[in-house]
Amino acid sequence: MTEANANNTTSGQILAEGLWWNTPGLAALIGLCPLLAVSTTFAAGLALGLASLAVLCSSNLLVSALAPWIAPRFRLAAFLLLIAALVTAVDLLFEAGWFDLYGQVGLFVPLIVTNCLILARAESFAAHHGLWPAFLDGLGYGLAFTLLLAGLGALRELLAPGLLVASLPAGAFFLLAALIALRQLWYRRIWFR
């Protein structure tokens, strides 16, 4: 979404941009490491997706509120520190509250900091918009990533007993490729009617 278009969009368009049109795992292919490694089960995919959703929404809100007071040359470092602090809080919350689940996804929660999606949304959208649009942007992108992680995990969990490759990392690649192909086919049917 261009900056000129972003100022003229509705709340629904902002939400749909991240939720469907630029889905992080299917369109931008951002966050492949957790997508392929953690999505072995529905629970693990959902857990990491919700962690990413929480960090994305809260970082967008904080960046939107603080951006006017941060000098442009310090923004990237400030946003990265802010995101790292939020990820650390989520990581500690997982470890304290859901220790069994933390055993499955704990290694990947700190990697949320390195997920370019969160920093990109903070810099390209949240820093230039108000609190509500920034929250909706984070919600859209975060929900899409959560749905993809949980859906891929559920699909792999469902197929794994009968299809051994589904539980392996290669199976995640094949299933993701199939999801991307279905999404592209659906787009072509809409655009080329």
URPE-V706643 format. One record per residue. N is the residue number from 1. RES is the residue in three letters. BURIAL is b if it has 9 or more other ideal C-beta (glycine too) atoms within 8 Angstrom, else e. D_LAST is the distance of its C-alpha to the last C-alpha in Angstrom with 2 decimals. Layout:
# URPE-V706643
n;res;burial;d_last
N;RES;BURIAL;D_LAST
N;RES;BURIAL;D_LAST
This chain:
# URPE-V706643
n;res;burial;d_last
1;MET;e;23.83
2;THR;e;26.02
3;GLU;e;29.32
4;ALA;e;28.56
5;ASN;e;25.43
6;ALA;b;27.42
7;ASN;e;29.95
8;ASN;e;27.48
9;THR;b;25.61
10;THR;e;26.27
11;SER;e;27.69
12;GLY;e;24.50
13;GLN;e;22.53
14;ILE;b;25.38
15;LEU;b;25.41
16;ALA;b;21.66
17;GLU;b;21.89
18;GLY;b;24.28
19;LEU;b;23.32
20;TRP;e;19.69
21;TRP;e;18.27
22;ASN;b;21.34
23;THR;b;22.79
24;PRO;b;26.02
25;GLY;b;26.08
26;LEU;b;22.46
27;ALA;e;21.29
28;ALA;e;24.63
29;LEU;e;26.51
30;ILE;b;29.52
31;GLY;b;32.21
32;LEU;e;31.88
33;CYS;e;35.62
34;PRO;b;35.80
35;LEU;b;32.40
36;LEU;b;33.66
37;ALA;b;37.34
38;VAL;b;37.48
39;SER;b;34.61
40;THR;b;36.86
41;THR;b;37.18
42;PHE;b;35.46
43;ALA;b;38.54
44;ALA;b;38.81
45;GLY;b;35.15
46;LEU;b;35.37
47;ALA;b;38.68
48;LEU;b;37.56
49;GLY;b;34.33
50;LEU;b;36.43
51;ALA;b;38.84
52;SER;b;36.12
53;LEU;b;34.72
54;ALA;b;38.25
55;VAL;b;38.91
56;LEU;b;35.64
57;CYS;b;36.06
58;SER;b;39.78
59;SER;b;39.58
60;ASN;b;36.94
61;LEU;b;39.22
62;LEU;b;42.31
63;VAL;b;40.81
64;SER;b;39.55
65;ALA;e;43.05
66;LEU;b;45.02
67;ALA;b;43.06
68;PRO;e;44.82
69;TRP;e;48.17
70;ILE;b;47.39
71;ALA;e;47.94
72;PRO;e;44.89
73;ARG;e;46.82
74;PHE;e;47.54
75;ARG;b;44.14
76;LEU;e;42.83
77;ALA;e;46.08
78;ALA;b;46.34
79;PHE;b;42.82
80;LEU;b;43.45
81;LEU;e;46.75
82;LEU;b;45.25
83;ILE;b;42.53
84;ALA;b;45.21
85;ALA;e;47.41
86;LEU;b;44.66
87;VAL;b;43.84
88;THR;b;47.56
89;ALA;e;47.84
90;VAL;b;44.97
91;ASP;b;46.53
92;LEU;e;49.92
93;LEU;e;48.48
94;PHE;b;46.86
95;GLU;b;50.11
96;ALA;e;52.22
97;GLY;e;50.14
98;TRP;e;48.18
99;PHE;e;50.30
100;ASP;e;49.01
101;LEU;b;45.40
102;TYR;b;46.65
103;GLY;e;47.94
104;GLN;b;44.42
105;VAL;b;42.59
106;GLY;b;45.55
107;LEU;e;45.26
108;PHE;b;41.69
109;VAL;b;42.21
110;PRO;b;44.04
111;LEU;b;41.23
112;ILE;b;39.08
113;VAL;b;41.01
114;THR;e;39.68
115;ASN;b;36.06
116;CYS;e;34.60
117;LEU;b;32.04
118;ILE;b;34.82
119;LEU;b;36.55
120;ALA;b;33.38
121;ARG;b;32.34
122;ALA;b;35.94
123;GLU;b;36.19
124;SER;e;32.80
125;PHE;b;32.21
126;ALA;b;35.19
127;ALA;b;37.79
128;HIS;e;36.17
129;HIS;b;35.27
130;GLY;e;37.18
131;LEU;e;37.94
132;TRP;e;35.27
133;PRO;b;32.24
134;ALA;b;33.84
135;PHE;b;34.29
136;LEU;b;30.69
137;ASP;b;29.50
138;GLY;b;31.87
139;LEU;b;30.91
140;GLY;b;27.18
141;TYR;b;27.76
142;GLY;b;30.66
143;LEU;b;28.96
144;ALA;b;26.06
145;PHE;b;28.68
146;THR;b;30.76
147;LEU;b;28.01
148;LEU;b;27.12
149;LEU;b;30.84
150;ALA;b;31.67
151;GLY;b;28.67
152;LEU;b;29.34
153;GLY;b;33.01
154;ALA;b;32.48
155;LEU;b;30.38
156;ARG;b;33.05
157;GLU;b;35.81
158;LEU;e;34.29
159;LEU;b;33.77
160;ALA;b;37.00
161;PRO;e;39.47
162;GLY;e;37.78
163;LEU;e;36.20
164;LEU;e;38.68
165;VAL;e;36.32
166;ALA;b;34.41
167;SER;e;37.52
168;LEU;e;37.96
169;PRO;e;36.42
170;ALA;e;34.59
171;GLY;b;32.96
172;ALA;b;31.68
173;PHE;b;30.12
174;PHE;b;28.45
175;LEU;b;27.15
176;LEU;b;25.93
177;ALA;e;24.16
178;ALA;e;22.46
179;LEU;b;21.44
180;ILE;b;20.07
181;ALA;e;18.12
182;LEU;e;16.65
183;ARG;b;15.79
184;GLN;e;14.12
185;LEU;e;12.12
186;TRP;e;11.06
187;TYR;e;10.20
188;ARG;e;8.07
189;ARG;e;6.01
190;ILE;e;5.99
191;TRP;e;5.92
192;PHE;e;3.79
193;ARG;e;0.00
